[in-house]
Amino acid sequence: MMEYGIFSGKPANYIQSTLHTPSSSGSSVNHGSTIADSDIQSNYHIYSLNWSPNQITFLLDGVAYYTYNPSVKNASTWPFDKEQYLLLNIAMGGVAGAVPANFLETAMQIDYVRVYQNTAPDTESPTLFTAKTGNISNNSIELLLNATDNLGTLNYKISYNGIENNITGASGVDKSVIINNLAPNTTYNFVVSASDSAGNSAANSPLSISAKTTNSTSTDCAGTSAVASQGSFSIGYNYQFQTIGNDVKFTFKLLDTDKSGVVAYLFRENPFQETPMNALGNNTFTQTVSNQTLYSTISYAVKFAFAGGLSVTKYYQYVVGSNCVLGTSELFYKGAKIYPNPVKNVLHIDLESAENDITLADQSGKVILNKKAGRSFTVDLASYPAGLYYLTVKNLNKTETLKVIKE
């Protein structure tokens, strides 16, 4: 509620208020500060907080300077639906610095401690309750919720597929809620209810809304996801893997807009190794891993660390040399054509260059074909087992690797 005298380098009469929750404890990021207008050590001041069902606001001499109101309230972010207690103490040492050797005693003088409770009943229900969709991707759906209430704060409950989210929003303002980790090209049905802090429900609550995610354009080489192996993402991240010679370049961008002070680390799964990534700006980071074996499978993730926590992407398996072109019946790439793909027997290959070095390898990296070829040739795959193969075409202009699917 009030901390004073423990912050080195701060101005005189500086105070801070801090919320410690399971989501951010110890050196918590949930804090705010202000400076008293008269000397704290020689004058009384009123340190207070307003504790409501939806937010906690700290005040100095009746003037608010910090409000804690997490958008998602659960046991991790909002333990303040439980009974709390008052503690008045003088702390010494630690972050406040060493205790002087000649220290004997000190005092904290308190005039009064008072607790007030608002018992006036609220019987007015929220009005103008609406729920609609916003941006939709292959793995997320944005819901825009709005209602008006005399108390100024709305409680929204969103239910879908047996999952329930409880969100708060301001009266008369669209509340954006992004539902992540959804399946591509899938219809989801949401039931949304609205109530105020006193438990009064909107007359038209609940509302039902349906939305369908888009088809996924993500591949093993590039895409967008919000899947996390540690922590969570409010929006998600972009990822890209690129083979350059025998090196693999990793590029990740954090899309979350509620994170600050972001840094990133590349995680190798086995054997585990953590490597700082280079910042490109706009929460985009890159790192290149050298001397990889063509057609081998590597597994990496990225840890985003930020003020108050961290989130780690899932581990991505990437085949070195792959450009992740998806199979189609006739696959074109920069002037070349292979068909059919998927293939049962004979694969036809038409190239733009008259002189090419051709390599075909299976998923383990074993080379099964290595030859020189002209603009057109065929490869008989009838005797090879079904699975994924990698065709590498090298000429004076470029080197390309693409997927071939054997049925």
N, C-alpha and C positions, 0 to 999 in steps of 0.2 A: 504493500500500500504506500509506503514511503521509505526510501533508503537515502541516507545522507552521510557524507564524510568518508566514503570508501572508494571514491572514484578519483584516482590521481589524474592531474592535468585538466580537470574540469573547472569552470569558473566558480567564484564564491557563491554560496547560497544555491548551489545546484542540487536538485533532488531527482530521484527516479522512482518509477513504479514498475513492477515486473510481475507478470503472470507465469507461474511454473505449472506445466501440465505434462502428462505422459508424452505428448508429441514434441515438447520442447522444455526440458527441465535443466537444472544446473545452470549453465550459461545460456539462459533462455533468450530467444529472439523477440519474445513478446513483451516489449517494454516501451515506455515513453518517459520523457523528462521535461522539466521546466526550471526556471530560476525564480526564487522568491524576490519580492520587491523590497524586502527589508531583512536585516541580518537574522538568520535562523537561530543563532546561538544566544541572542539576547532578546528575542521577541517571540510571542506566541503566534502560531499560524494554525489554520484549520486544514487538516489533511483528511480528505473524505473520498468515498466512492459510492456510485450508484450501481447497485447490483440488481439487474433485471433478468427475466428468464432468457433473454437473447443476447445481452451484452453487458460488459462491465466498463464503467467510465470513471476515471480518476480525476480529482479536482484539487486545486490548491486555492484556499480562501474563496471557494465558490466558483472558480473558473476552471472549466474542463481543459485538460491538456493531453489525455490519451484514452482511447476507447479500444477495447478488445472485443471483436465480434467476428469469429471465424465463420466462413461461409458454410462449412460442414461441421456440425456439432455432434460429436460422439464421445465415447468414454475417453478417447485419446486427446481430444481438443477441448472438451467441455465437461470437466468434472464438477462444475459449479451448480449442478442440480442436486448436489449432496450438501449436507450440513458442513459448515466450516467453523473455525474458531479464531479468536483474536490472540496474537502473540506480540507483546511489547518487550523488546530486548535491546541491549547494547552488545554489539559484536566487535571483537578486537582481533587483530592479526589478519592473516590471509591476504585477500586483495587490498585490504586497507593499509597494508604495510606492517613492519615489525613493531611490536609494543616497546615503547621506550623503557630503558632499564630502570629509570627513576619513577616510573608510573606507580601511583598509590590508589587513586580512586577518581571516579567521575560520576555525573548524575544525568538522568534524563527526566525533566520535569514535565508532567502531564496534568493539564487542568481538568479535562473530562474526556470520557469515552461514551458516545451515545449511539444507539441503534434505533432507526425509525423504520416502520413498515407501512406501506401504502395498503390500506384495507378497503378503499373505496371500490365497490364492484364495477366491473365493465361488462355491460350487456349488449354492446353494439357490435354486430358482426361485420366482417370485411365485405366489401362490395366490389363490383366491376372486375371480378376474377376471370382471367383469361389464361390460356395455355396454348402455345403454338410452337412449331419447329423453326430452328434457325439453320445454321450451316450443318450439312450432312456429308460425311466422308465414308470411306469403306469400313472404318472401325469405330466411328463415333457419330452421335446425334446430339445436336444442341437443342435444348428446350428453353423457350423464353416464357417466363412466368410473370404475371403482374396482378396486383390487387390493391385496393385502397382500404386503409383502416385508421381509425381515430388515434390509436396508440402508436402508429408510425412504423411498426415492425410486423412482418408476416412470417408465419411458419408454413413452409411447403413440404408435403410428403409425396415422394415419387416412388411408385411401386412398379416393378416389371420383372418377369421371369423369377419370381420368388425373392427378389432383391428389393430392399427398401432404403431410400436415402432421405434424410431430413435436412432441409436447407432453410436458411432465413434470408429475407430480403426486405428492402425498404418500401414503404407505402408509395404506390403510384409510379414505381420505377421498374422497368424490365429487369428481371433477375435471370442471368444467363447461367444455365447448368449444362455442362458437357458430360454426357454419358459415354465413357470409354470402354475399350476392350470388347467391342461388339464384333460379330461375324459379318464378313462382306455379303452383300446381296441378300440380306435377311430382313424380314419385316418384324418390327418390335412394337408391342402395344404397351403404352404407359397409362397409368392411372394416377392423377395428380389431385391432391386436396390442399385447401388453403384454410388456415385458421389464424387467430390473433394470439397474443400472449396470454389472454384469459381463457383460451380454449374455445372461443366462439368461431364456428365454421361459416364460410361463405355459403349463401343460399344455394348456389349452383354447384357446390362442391360435393363429390369429386368430379373432375373432368377426365374424359378418355381421349387419347390422342395416339395415332399410329404413324410410323415412319419407317422407311426402308433404307438400309445402308446401300451405298453404291458398290459396284464391282471393284475388286481389288486390282490395282495396277502395280502392286509391290512384287518384287522378285527377290531372289537370293542376293542380288547385287545392289538394289536400291529400292526405297519405298518409305512409307510412313507407318508408324506404329505407336501404341501407347502401352504395350505390354512391358511389365517391369519384373525383374528377378528380385529386386529389393526396393522398398519404398513404393512410390506411385507417381504417376504423371497426371497433371490436371488436363493437359491437352495431348502431349506426346512428343515425338521426335522424328526427324528425317534421318535416314542412314544411306550411305553409299560406299561400296567397295569397288576398287578399280585396280586391275593388274597392269603394272608398267614394267615391262621386261620380266625380271624375277622378283620385283618388289610389289607389295600390296599397299595401296593408299586407302586409309579409312577417313571418312568425313561424316561427322554427326552434327546435327543442329537441334538444340532444345527449343521446342515450340511453346512451352509453358510461359505464360506472361506474368505469373505470380511468384517467380523466383528472382532473387537478386544475388550479386556477387558470385556468379556461376563460374566454376572451373570444371575441367573434364579430365578423366583418366581412362586410358585404354586398358581393358582387362583381357589377358590371355587366359583361357580356361585351363589348359593342361600342357606343361606344368604352369601353375598360376604365376602371372607376372603383371604388375601394375606399372604403367608408363604414363607420365603427364602428356597431355595433348597440347598442340599449339593452337592458340586462339586466333581466329580470323575476324572476330567481331560479330555482333548480332547473335551471340550465343552459338556460334558455329566453331567447331574444333576439328583439327585434322592431325593425323599421325601416319607415317609410312614405316612399314615393317619390311626389312630388306632380306634378300637371299632366301626366298621361299622356293619350294619345289613345285614346278608346274604340275597341275592336276591333283595335287594333294589337297585334303580338306582341312581347313583351319577353323577355329572357333574363338570368337571374340565378343566382348560386350563393352559398354562404356558406362562409367560412373560419372554422373553429374553431381557435384557437390556445390552447395549454395548456403546462404544464410539460414541456419536453423535446421539443416538436414541434408539428405542425399537421396538420389534415386538412381537405380542401375537398370539399364536396358536388359532385355533377354540376351542370351548368347546366340549369336548368328553363326551358322556353319556356311563357309564360303569355299568354293573350289577355286584354287589359284589358277588364273588364266581364263576363267569364265567371264563372258560379258552378259550372261543371263538372258539371251534372246530366247523368247518362248517359242515352242514348236507350233507350226501351222502346216497346212497341207502343202503350201508353197512358200518358203521362207526366203525373203530378200534381205540382203544386208550390203549396203554401200556398193551396189552394182552387181553383186553376186546373187545366185539363186540356188537353193538346195530343195529337192522334192523327191518323194513325199516325206513329210516329217510330221508325225511319227512314220517310221518305215518298217516294213516287214521283211523285205528281201533286198532289192537293189536301190541304192541311194544315188540319185543323179545330182551332179554338181556342175553349175555353170559359173565361171569366173570372168572377171573383167581383164585380167592380166594374162599374157601369153606364157609366162614362166612363173610357176608357183611351187613352193615346198609344202607338201601336205603331211600332216600328222594326225592320226586318229588314236585316241586313248580311251580306256574304260574309266569307270568312276574311281577306281583305286589308283589311277595314274599310269597303269601299264600300257605301253604303246603297242598297238596291234597293227598299225599301218604307218609306213613312213616312205614317201615316194615323191618324185617330181611329176608335175602335171601341167597340162596346157589349159586352154580356156574351158574345155568340157571333158568330163570323165565320169565314170561310175565306180561305185564300191559295192561289192556283194556282201551283205551282212547276214545272209540267210543262216549261216552256221553259227552265228554268235548269239549268246544268250540275251534275253530281253533286259533292258535297262537303259541307263543314261550314259551317253558317250560324248566326248569332246573333240570337235574337229577344229584344228588349227591350220589356218591358211597364211603363209608368209610369202611376200614378194617384195619387190623394190619399193613399193609405195607404203606398205603397212603390214602389220601382223594382227590377225583377228582370230578369236576363239569363240565358238558357238556350240550350243547344245544340239545333240541329235538323240532322238528318242527311238529306241528299237523295241518294237512290239513283240 
